[in-house]
Amino acid sequence: MKNKLILTFVAFITVIVSVLIVASLGSYSQQQAGIGVNYVVAASEVQAQTPAFDTSNFSNPLEINNKYFPLKPGTTMIYEGKSEDEPTRDVFVVTNDTKEIMGITTRIVHDDAYVNEEHEETTNDWFAQDDQGNVWYMGEYTTDLSNKGSHEGSWEAGVKGAKAGIVMEADLKVDDTYNQEFLKGVAEDKGTILSLNEKVTVPYGTFSNVLKTKDFSPLEPDIVENKYYAQNIGQIKALSVKGESEVESLVQINGTGNSNSSDTN
């Protein structure tokens, strides 16, 4: 009887130990799987990050020659379209003026927006190109003439927590997502590259190998816009695809010697 009790006790202990070992192995396996998942997520996040901003990486910031966003002083680009069935006009002027931001000399682009021939908004945008060819958006000073001259939405990199954003990458890859601007609660626009081989016709001409982006903001989650950029020209079209009814297309360029071109590559 005593021997049977001993054998029963040993068997019981063996079962308990086996259960504990199996449970430990399962937990370890889950931990390893979890580590794998975390790694994949981290890698994805790295791909979606805006390129690193370094003030020492701007040896010639006014030489903005990114092929999808060239800014040559003296150039005026004119866009026309509609917003909620009202005619719009936008005049985008690359000036010779500059502004120092975070120790970087930026190019000032002056932008005037008209709705129904009424001057509704005027903005100075500040851009600089780094040594890799990324074009950075360093801020804007905007005046809403339709709203008592409000400057809501204005921001400057390095001021009150605002950070520079990317307006055009040097090394473009489909599915890249990047911050175009950042001032929490004020300016949080982002962009995602959708395609590099669109063919688009606007009043100014027909273009191939056009870059297509999706532009959006967590501050306005119900609004999405597609923008189109032609090589050696810049933006040629903007089209609302969610939340608004707006379209704007390039109709004229002055000051560069460019003429209307057909099937430009």
C-alpha positions in Angstrom: 0.0 0.0 0.0 2.8 2.4 0.9 4.6 1.7 -2.4 1.4 2.3 -4.4 1.0 5.7 -2.7 4.6 6.6 -3.5 4.1 5.6 -7.1 0.8 7.6 -7.4 2.5 10.7 -5.9 5.4 10.4 -8.3 3.1 10.1 -11.3 1.1 13.1 -10.1 4.2 15.2 -9.8 5.4 14.1 -13.3 2.1 15.2 -14.8 2.2 18.6 -13.1 5.8 19.2 -14.3 4.9 18.2 -17.9 2.0 20.6 -17.9 4.2 23.4 -16.6 6.8 22.7 -19.3 4.2 22.8 -22.1 2.7 26.0 -20.8 6.2 27.6 -20.6 7.0 26.6 -24.2 3.7 28.0 -25.4 4.3 31.3 -23.6 7.8 31.5 -25.1 6.4 30.8 -28.6 3.9 33.6 -28.2 6.5 36.0 -27.0 8.7 35.2 -30.0 5.7 35.7 -32.3 5.0 38.9 -30.6 8.5 40.1 -31.1 8.2 39.3 -34.8 5.0 41.3 -35.1 6.6 44.2 -33.3 9.5 44.1 -35.6 7.3 44.2 -38.7 5.3 47.1 -37.4 8.5 49.0 -36.5 9.9 48.4 -40.0 6.7 49.7 -41.6 6.8 52.8 -39.4 10.3 53.5 -40.5 9.3 53.4 -44.2 6.5 55.9 -43.5 8.6 58.4 -41.7 9.6 61.8 -43.1 13.3 62.0 -44.0 15.5 63.2 -41.2 15.7 67.0 -40.9 19.2 68.3 -40.2 20.0 72.1 -40.4 23.6 71.2 -41.4 22.3 69.4 -44.5 21.5 72.6 -46.4 24.6 73.9 -48.1 22.7 75.5 -51.0 19.0 75.7 -49.9 17.9 78.2 -52.5 18.9 75.9 -55.4 15.5 74.1 -55.6 15.8 72.0 -58.6 13.9 68.8 -57.6 12.4 67.7 -61.0 8.9 67.4 -59.6 9.0 70.7 -57.6 11.5 73.2 -59.3 11.3 76.7 -58.0 13.0 79.2 -60.3 12.8 82.8 -59.2 10.7 84.9 -61.6 8.3 82.0 -62.4 4.6 82.6 -62.2 2.2 79.6 -62.4 -1.5 80.3 -62.9 -4.2 77.7 -62.0 -7.9 77.8 -62.7 -10.7 75.6 -61.5 -13.9 75.4 -59.5 -14.7 75.2 -55.8 -18.3 74.1 -55.0 -19.2 75.3 -58.6 -17.7 78.7 -58.1 -14.8 79.7 -60.5 -11.3 79.9 -58.8 -7.9 81.3 -59.8 -4.6 80.8 -58.1 -1.4 82.7 -58.8 1.8 81.1 -57.6 4.8 83.4 -57.8 8.4 82.2 -57.1 10.0 85.4 -55.8 13.6 86.5 -55.4 12.9 87.2 -51.7 14.2 85.0 -48.9 13.6 84.4 -45.2 15.9 82.9 -42.6 14.3 80.0 -40.7 16.3 77.9 -38.2 19.5 79.2 -39.7 18.4 78.1 -43.2 17.8 80.6 -46.0 14.4 79.8 -47.6 12.8 80.8 -50.8 9.6 82.8 -50.5 6.7 81.8 -52.8 3.8 84.2 -52.9 0.4 82.7 -53.5 -2.9 84.6 -54.2 -6.2 82.7 -54.3 -9.4 84.1 -55.9 -13.0 82.8 -55.8 -15.5 84.4 -58.2 -12.8 87.0 -59.0 -12.7 88.0 -55.3 -9.3 88.0 -53.7 -9.9 85.6 -50.7 -6.5 84.6 -49.5 -2.8 85.7 -49.8 0.1 83.5 -48.5 3.8 83.5 -48.3 5.2 80.0 -48.3 8.8 79.2 -47.4 10.8 76.4 -49.1 14.4 75.0 -49.0 16.1 72.1 -50.6 18.6 69.9 -48.7 21.7 68.4 -50.1 20.0 65.1 -51.0 17.4 66.9 -53.1 14.4 66.8 -50.7 12.3 70.0 -50.8 11.3 71.1 -47.3 8.3 73.2 -46.4 9.5 75.5 -43.7 6.2 77.3 -43.0 3.7 79.8 -44.2 2.1 83.1 -43.3 -1.4 83.2 -44.6 -4.0 85.9 -44.5 -7.7 85.0 -45.0 -9.1 88.1 -46.6 -12.6 86.6 -46.5 -12.4 86.3 -42.7 -11.4 89.7 -41.4 -7.7 89.1 -42.3 -7.3 86.0 -40.1 -3.9 84.4 -40.0 -5.2 81.1 -38.8 -3.2 78.2 -40.1 0.1 80.1 -40.2 3.2 78.4 -38.8 7.0 78.5 -38.9 9.4 75.7 -38.3 11.2 76.0 -35.0 8.5 78.2 -33.5 6.1 76.9 -30.8 6.9 73.3 -31.6 6.4 73.5 -35.4 8.5 71.2 -37.5 9.5 71.4 -41.2 7.8 69.0 -43.5 8.5 67.5 -46.9 6.8 68.9 -49.9 8.7 66.7 -52.4 11.1 63.8 -51.7 14.3 63.3 -53.7 13.9 59.5 -53.8 10.3 58.8 -54.6 8.7 55.5 -53.9 5.1 54.4 -54.2 3.4 54.1 -50.8 5.8 56.5 -49.1 3.9 58.6 -46.6 5.5 61.8 -45.1 4.6 64.8 -43.1 4.2 67.9 -45.3 3.9 70.3 -42.3 3.6 70.0 -38.6 2.2 72.2 -35.9 0.0 70.2 -33.6 -3.6 71.2 -33.9 -2.8 73.8 -36.6 -1.0 72.3 -39.5 -0.8 68.5 -39.9 -1.0 67.8 -43.6 0.5 64.5 -44.9 1.1 63.0 -48.3 1.3 59.5 -49.7 2.8 58.7 -53.2 0.2 56.7 -55.2 1.8 56.5 -58.6 4.8 57.7 -60.7 3.5 57.0 -64.2 0.2 58.9 -64.6 -0.7 60.6 -67.9 -2.5 63.8 -67.3 -4.0 66.5 -69.6 -4.5 70.1 -68.3 -5.1 73.3 -70.2 -1.3 73.9 -70.2 -0.5 70.6 -71.9 -0.4 66.8 -71.7 2.2 65.2 -69.5 3.5 61.6 -69.0 5.3 60.1 -66.0 3.3 62.3 -63.7 3.5 61.9 -60.0 0.2 61.3 -58.2 -0.2 61.9 -54.4 -2.9 61.6 -51.8 -3.0 64.6 -49.5 -4.8 64.4 -46.2 -4.8 65.6 -42.6 -5.9 64.1 -39.3 -7.4 67.5 -38.5 -9.8 67.1 -41.4 -10.2 63.3 -41.8 -13.2 63.6 -44.1 -11.2 65.6 -46.8 -8.8 63.9 -49.3 -7.2 65.5 -52.3 -5.1 64.1 -55.2 -2.3 66.2 -56.6 -0.4 65.7 -59.8 3.2 66.8 -60.5 4.9 66.9 -63.9 8.7 66.6 -64.3 10.5 69.9 -64.7 7.2 71.8 -64.2 5.8 71.1 -60.7 2.2 70.8 -59.7 -0.2 70.7 -62.7 -3.5 69.6 -61.0 -5.3 69.2 -57.7 -8.5 67.3 -57.4 -10.7 66.7 -54.3 -11.7 63.1 -54.1 -13.5 63.1 -50.7 -15.4 65.7 -48.6 -15.2 68.7 -51.0 -15.9 69.5 -54.6 -12.7 71.3 -55.9 -10.5 71.0 -58.9 -7.6 73.2 -60.1 -5.5 72.9 -63.2 -2.4 74.6 -64.6 -3.3 77.0 -67.4 -0.3 79.2 -67.8 3.4 79.6 -66.8 5.2 83.0 -67.2 8.9 83.8 -66.7 10.6 80.5 -67.5 10.6 80.3 -71.3 8.5 77.2 -71.2 5.8 76.9 -73.8 2.8 74.6 -73.8 4.1 71.1 -74.4 2.4 67.9 -75.6 3.3 64.6 -74.0 6.2 66.0 -72.0 8.3 63.4 -70.3 
